[in-house]
Amino acid sequence: MNPQQNSSTTALLAAIRSGSLQDLEAALAQGADPTEPQVLLQALRGDADRRQALPLPVLQALIGAGMRIDRVNIGGRDPHWVSPLEEALSEPFRAALFLPLLAAGAPLNVTGMLQALVRQPFSEYGRHAEQALAQGLSVDSRHFEFSDTALHIAAWRGDLAWLDFLLARGASLELVNRNLETPLGSAVRADSVPAARRLLAAGANPNSRLDHSTLLDWSSDHRAMHRLLAQAGAQSERPAKRLGKLDKLWDACHEAEGPEQQVEAFGAFLRAADVEPAWIDLAGALTRACDCQDARWGMLELTEALLPTRTTAIDCDPDGLSADFYRDLVQELAGLGGPAVDKLQCKTGQPGYVLSFEALGQAQRWPLNPAHEGFDCGFWVEADALLKAHDKNLRYWRMEFDSVELVCCVPRKVAKLWEADPIR
């Protein structure tokens, strides 16, 4: 961009911030480029300090001048592209921009749009959700940050109109978000009894988990919710004495600071959980783990020694979550015991990535929307489903250490013992 173009663009952005149609027309006459990405972002943000949206005549003038309205980057240097319609609904004072942008052709059928609509009154925005679905947007599409589906958000908000709309269109009751929480779990967390009742009537599993507890145990301080779940057949955890012992031993596995302490804690947990002796080789584990000075990688070493299974440690630094990272991860999981993959590709989508490959004789397509803090939980849901299709007796299991995730492929009965952090 030459100095004259830079000056005219600066004048254009200033005109948008002030909401002056006269200044806008002057900046355009000086050669300002309305297709620059920051122009649309500024138009959507308006005067954020005063919480004033861009006047509609100014918006119409920008659209008429050729401003791009297909997508906007709200991530700055860490790009995250969303529909301008989603950004228009991010604050109440911007909502007036929604209909003009929609009429001008801004896309509805993009990931994150359904979640934005569900936060609005159904009476006003239900028809737009219907339009987005008709254009091909999945009712189970996930939000880029927390992997919430629209049903998660409607359940959390206790919005029965949106719940009925989504359930009637086949929204999944069992998909989990980044916190491994089902929509029923979201309703329980929000203590929304009407929403929970509606989800249970639709077939939601009352024995899903929330924050490493059963829903019934989690809701013990919420009498009405607790009674509703109990009536629906929700179960409590195992007897308190045994559960308490295992919980303490499992916590000790996380708290152990060095490889020797990790080996001892992990072995104690396995023995208390009545795992077959063949699964434990403490002497071999101690010999191998003591060679590793870093505790996180020591856990990798001792797990490989304790269990006759392949294990990998994945560096999940947010700066490294690229298309290459996800493609390589699929190959690693195949090496852990999953099915062989062929024709593997990972392409950049809007937003996130799309993994495509062949496995078990079928084409696989996994859309991913990585959060800035780590994985899209949907990756693990898809990976575990593929592993179960390959071998119903195997499960992936993972443990997090800061930005490193330990992942191994274990028999189902062992994964069930480690219910604190399973990939279901």
N, C-alpha and C positions, 0 to 999 in steps of 0.2 A: 504494500500500500504506500503510495507516494505521500509527501507532506500535505498536499492539497486535499487528497482523498481522506487522509487522517483527520484533517481539520473539519471537513464537511461532515464526517461520521460523528465526530465529537459534538458538533452542533446539532446533529440529528438526535443523538441520545439525550442531549440537554433539552431539546424541544419535547421529546417524549416524556421525560421526567416532569417537565412543567405542565404538560398537557396542552400546549399552545399549538393550535392548528396553523396559525400564521407563521410561527417560527419553524414548524415542520415543513411547510411548503417552501419556505426560504432555503432551508437546508437541502431539500431535494433539488431545488433549482440550482444550487451550487455543486451538484454532482454527488451528493451522499448516496451510498449504496444501501437500499432498504433490504437487500438479501443477506447482509452480514448477520451471522448467528446472534451477535449481541443485541441486534435491533429487536428481534422477536422477544428475547428474554427481558429486555427493558420494557417492552410494550406490555408484557404479562405482569411484570412486577409493579408497574405504575409508580406512584409515590408511596413507597412502603412505609416511610417514616410517618406520614400523615394518614396512612391506611386509606388511600384514595386510588381507585382504579383509573386506568387510562380512559378519558372521555371517548364515547363511541364514535363521534365524528373523526377523531384522530385515528382511531383504530381502522375505520373504514378507509381513510385516506392512505394509510400504510398498506393495507391489503390491496387497494387499487394500484398502488405504486409498485407492487410486486414482492412485498414482504413474504418470506417463506413461512408457511404455517403447517408444514408436515411434521416437524419435530423440533424440540428445544433441549439444549443441554443445561441441566440444572446442577451438574456436578463440578463445574469449573474445570480445574486442571485434571480432575479425575472424572472423565466424561461419563455422564449418565443421561441418555436421551429418553424423553417422554413425549407424549402427545401434548400440544399446547392446551388441549381441553382438560387434561388432568391437572396441569398447573393452574389453569383458571379456576378450578374447584378447590385448590389447596387453601384458599382463604375466602371467607364470606364476602369481603368487599370486592373480590375479583369475579364473583360468580356472574355478573352482568356481561362479562366477555364471552361466556360459554356459547350462547346461541349465535351471535354474529360469527364467531370462529367456526362453529359447526356448519352454518349456512355457506361459509366461504370454502368449505372442503377440508377442514382439519380432521384428521383420522380419529375414528371411534374404536376401531378394532385393533387396539394395541395393548400389550401387557400393562397392567396397572390401572387401566381405564375403568374396569368394572369395580375395583376397590374404591376408586374416587367417587363413582356414582352412588355406591351403597351408603356412603356417608352423607348423602343428600336426601331430602324428603322423597319418598317413593312416588307420591302423587305428582310431583313435578318431573322426576328424572327416570321413572320406571320405563317410560317409552323409549328413552335413549339407550337404556340397558338392553331392551329388546332389540333395538336397531343394531347395537354392537354385536350381539349374539348372532343375529341374522347375517351379519357381514363376516362371520367366521371366528369371532373371539370365543375362546373356550370358557364355559361357565366355571371351570376349575383352574383358570389361569392364576398365576401366583404374583404377589407383590414382590418387587425387586429386593426390598430390604429385609423383611421378616418372613418371606415365603407364605404369607397369609393368603388364603383364597377369599373371595367375596363372602363366602358363607362364614368364615372365621370372624370377619368384621361385623356382619349382620348379627351373629350370635353374641359377640362382645357388646354390641350396642343394644341388644334386646329388641331389635326392630322386626316385629313379626311380619309386617307387610313385605319387607325385603326377604325374610326367611322363606315365606310362602312362595314368592316369585322364584327364588333360586332353587328351592327343593322341587318345585313343579317342573323345572328345566333340567333336572338330573344332577344337581350339584352333589359332589361326593361328601359323605358323612365321615369318611375315614382318613382323608388326606391330613397329614400333619404339617405344621409350620416349622419354622426354624427351631422352635423350642419343643418339638415333638408333641405338639398340642393339637388335638382334634377340634373341630368346631364346638362339639359338646364341652370339651375342656375350656374353651374360651367363654362359653356361657356360664360354666361353673365358676371360673375365675372372677367374672363380673357379677356373680350372684344374681343372674337373671333367670329366675325360676320359670317365667313364661317361655323364654327362648329355649331353655333346657327341656321343658315339657314338650314343646313342638318338635325338637330334634329327636327326643326319645320316641315320640309317636311315629316319627318317620323312619325309625330303625337304627338310631345311633347306638353304638356300643357303650353301655353304662360302665364297663370295666376297662375303658381306656385309662391312661395315666396323666397326671398333672404334677409337674415338679417332683418327679421320682416317687410319687405316692399314687394310690388308687384315688379315683374321684370321690369315693365314699369317705375315705380317710381325710382327704384334703378339705372336704366340706363339713367336717365335724363341728366347726364353730358357726355354721350357717344352718340353722335348724330346718327351715323350710326346704332348702336345697338338699340337705342330708336325707330328709324324709322322702323326697321325690326320688332320689337315686336308689334308696333302699327299696322302695316299692317297685322300682324298675328292675330289681335283681342285682344291683351293684354289690360287689364283694369287698370285704376288708382284706388287709394284708394277712400274711401268715401269722400264727400265734405270736403275741408280743414278745415273749421271752426269746424265741428263736430269731425272730426278725431283728430284735434289738442287738443280738450278738453278731449277726451277719452284717448289719449296718455298721457297727463299730469296727469290725474287721475290714470292711470295704473302705471305710474312711481312712483307716490306717494305711491301706495301699496307696491312697492319694497323698497322704501326709509324709510318708517315708522320704527321707532326703537323699539317701545314697543307695547304690545298687544292692549292697548287702542287706540293708534294712528293707528294701523293696522285695527282695527275694523272700525274706522271712515273713513279711506281711502278706504277700501274695500266697505263699504256701499255706499260711494259717487260714486264710479265707477259703482256699480250695478244699482243705481238709474239713473245715466246719460245714461246708456246703455239700459234703458227702460225695465229692467227685471221685471217680474211680482212681485207685492208686496209680494206674498206668499213666495217668495224666500228670503226675507230679514227679519231678526229678530234681530235688532241691540241691543235691550235690553238684550235678551238672550245671544247673542254673547259677549257682554261686561261683563256680569256676569261670564261667563265661561272663557273667555280669560284672564281676570285680575288675575285669580288664577295661571296663568302660567308665570314664570319669564323670561324664555328664549324666545326671539322674534321668533325664527324659529318654535319652538313648539307652541308658541302662535298663529302663523298663522294656524297651524293644528287645534287648538281648535276653532278659530273663523270661519274657513271654515266649520267645522262640524256643527257649530251653525247657520251660515248663510244659508247653503244649506241642504236640506233634503236628504243627501246622505252620504254614508260611505267614510271615508278618511283615508289614512295611511301616515306616514312619514317614509321614508326609508333611513337608514344610508348607504351612498355610498362610505365610506372610501375605497380607492383602495386596501388596504391590506385585506379587507374583502370580495372581489368579488370572492368567491369560488363557487364550484359546489353546495354546500349546500345553499348558498345565493340565487342563481338563482332558485333552486327548491322551496325554501320557498317563494320566490317572486311570483311565479306562483300561489301558494296556496293563498297568500294574495290578489292577483288580482281577483281570483275566489270569495273571500269573499267580495270584493267591489261591486260585481254585475255582474261579468263575469260568464261564464258557469262553471259548475262543472267539475273537472278533475279527472281522474282515472289512475292508473298504472304509476304514475309520477316518472321519473328517470332523473338524470342529471349526465352524465359521462364525464370524461376528454377526449378531443379530441386532435388533433395535427394541429394547436394550439387551445386553448380555450376549450369550452364545447359543449355538444350536449344534449339538453333537449328533452325528449320524453315522451308523455302521450296521453291519449285518452280524447277527448272532443267533444261534439255535435255528438257523434256516429262515429267519425273519428279519425284515428291515426295522431298525430301531431309530427313533428320533426323539432326542431329549432336549427341550428348550430349557435354558438355564439363565437365571437372573441373579448373578452373584452379588451378595450384599457387600458393602465396603468392609465389614468386619470379618467376613469369612465366606464359607460355602453357601450356596443355595441348598437348603435342606432337601429340595426336590431331587437333587442328584443322588443322595443316599437312598431315598425312597425307590427311585427307579433302579438303582444298582442292586438293592436287596431283592426287589421283585424279579429281576433277571436271574439272580443267583438261585432263588427258590424254584424258578422254572427249570433251571439247569439241574438242581439237586435239592429236593424238598427237605433233606436232612441237614443242610448247611445254612449258616447265617454269617453275614459280615458283622463285626463288632468293632467299636472304636472307643478310644479314650483320648481326651484332650489334655495337652500340656502346653499352656500359653498358645503359641501359634503352630505347634506341632500336634498332629493327630496320629495316634497309633492305630493301625487297622489290621485286623486278622480275620481269617475265615475259620469258623469253629462249628462243631456240631450244634444242632438246635438246642439240645438239652443243656449244653454249657452256656450258650447265649442266654437261655432262660434264667440261669442262676444269676447272671450279671444284669439284673433288671434295672440297675441304676442308670446305665448308659447304653441300652440296646439300640440297634437299628432294626426297627420292626418291619 
